[in-house]
Amino acid sequence: MKIVRRVGASPAERGSVGGQACPDIFELADGSFAIIGTDETDHIDCSLPYDASRAENERIVVITRDTLVRAKADIPDS
């Protein structure tokens, strides 16, 4: 999988002093998105709605609202 571009502001642009260990969103060459976030699977899995599920190889990651809001303008409509 190849990263094509960052989606939204970099961690430094969002105020990260070191620019390390911060949420981030990337678009991949196949059009998918890769998310760097905090793994909260163990805390959220039991709270998923009845019509949501995840496979064993999937994790639930959390990113800050600011990370997603700043990425909104860079996410294609289709």
C-alpha positions, 0 to 999 in steps of 0.5 A: 500500500502506498501513501499518496497524500496527507488529508488535512493539516499535519500534526505540527499545523494542529499544534503538536510540538514534536509532531510525533505520536499524533492522529493523522489521515492519509489517502492511499493509492487505491483510494482507501484511507489510513488513519493513525489514532489511538486504539480504543477497540477494547473500550468501544467494541462492546458499545457498537450499535447492533448493526455494526461489527468488526472483523478480528483483523480490524481495530477501532481507532479514535482521532481528535475532532480537530483532526477530522474537521481539518481534513474535511475539505481534502476528502473527495465527495466520491 
